[in-house]
Amino acid sequence: MIDLTVSFNHIKLKNPIILASGVWDLPYTEIVDFNKLGGVVYKGISLKPREGNPTPRITETPCGVINSIGLANKGVENFNKEVLPLLKKFDTAIFVNIFGESIEDFSRISEKISDVSGIEVNISCPNVKKGGVSFGRDPKTAYAITKAVCKNTSLPVIVKLTPAASNIVEIAQACLDGGASAVTACNTYQGLVIDIESKKPLFDKVVGGVSGPAIKPQALYKVYQISEGVEIPVIGSGGITNYKDVLEYLIAGAKSIQLGSVIFNNPLAPMEIIDNIIKYMNEKGYRNLKDIRECIDE
Ligand SMILES: Cc1cc2nc3c(=O)[nH]c(=O)nc-3n(C[C@H](O)[C@H](O)[C@H](O)COP(=O)(O)O)c2cc1C
């Protein structure tokens, strides 16, 4: 029997495959069996509903997508009443990604969240006017937000980092110092699309977030750097499309990984990836993730 379980800092997963925030919503539960997933991160929610950015909000790139959703969501009350009860039906770890425009916002929203496996704190959204990347670039702000959230919750706190930080290792250390249980590395890369007809940026907020295979080597390197430099579990995110990408992330130091835009092209990718990891481990004679790399801290 192959054991795919992972556990770190009170986060326990049946396998290392987590669905990333923002790329799926409830209808996706009809396509993929959530009971088979290690975990899911529900899309960024804020204290109050947010309309998000004007359209267009997403477009393809040669090797992935670029988005400027602007964290459209129905707010934390809606999450608690309408979304969480439906997600709780599945035997998987549920995380919720939270977003605020101030430290106070993060602090207040974290008080309202319970009955999940952890909170993922988004200090890395590239396409919002206030907060987002500007928080995630500054170690003092990253520390202050992490501390404020940890003070208000007993749940594990994961901080989602931006690759736009000039020194992501320093930011990860600040999150550890603030009490984070893990970091996710990383959110989308900042990018631009120009509409050659209007001769203006395609997105209202100009900058978009680049995701997909284009960013895999860069994001993988961030995971490696943090894993080498800071004693904090890292959840890898960026450009994963198949089981070999997952193995690369685990070997680079990630404890688990998140699947994002791959599901736009291949909605069944999570199931295929889990099956292929099992197949690979069987072929190699590996019995657990420790055999691939030291992935389990008990
Ligand atoms: C359409 C879209 C919406 C996203 N929304 C969020 C979000 O609400 N919060 C967040 O932290 N990350 C969000 N992300 C980032 C993803 O969770 C993921 O970290 C990123 O896309 C990199 O992974 P990938 O290359 O596998 O897609 C979003 C990404 C996309 C493409």
The ligand as an ORCA input file, in Angstrom:
! r2SCAN-3c Opt
* xyz 0 1
  C      -8.349     33.223    -12.453
  C      -7.458     33.157    -11.257
  C      -7.919     33.601    -10.018
  C      -7.105     33.546     -8.881
  N      -7.580     33.972     -7.686
  C      -6.790     33.901     -6.582
  C      -7.273     34.301     -5.312
  O      -8.459     34.655     -5.144
  N      -6.404     34.275     -4.257
  C      -5.116     33.841     -4.402
  O      -4.356     33.835     -3.429
  N      -4.644     33.403     -5.588
  C      -5.442     33.420     -6.675
  N      -4.963     32.987     -7.880
  C      -3.603     32.419     -7.963
  C      -3.640     30.869     -7.950
  O      -4.211     30.388     -6.768
  C      -2.232     30.282     -8.131
  O      -1.450     30.575     -6.994
  C      -1.544     30.817     -9.365
  O      -2.442     30.790    -10.467
  C      -0.273     30.048     -9.749
  O      -0.550     28.699     -9.974
  P      -0.808     28.070    -11.443
  O       0.338     28.517    -12.315
  O      -0.832     26.598    -11.193
  O      -2.116     28.599    -11.914
  C      -5.785     33.035     -9.017
  C      -5.319     32.573    -10.261
  C      -6.137     32.625    -11.379
  C      -5.618     32.108    -12.696
*
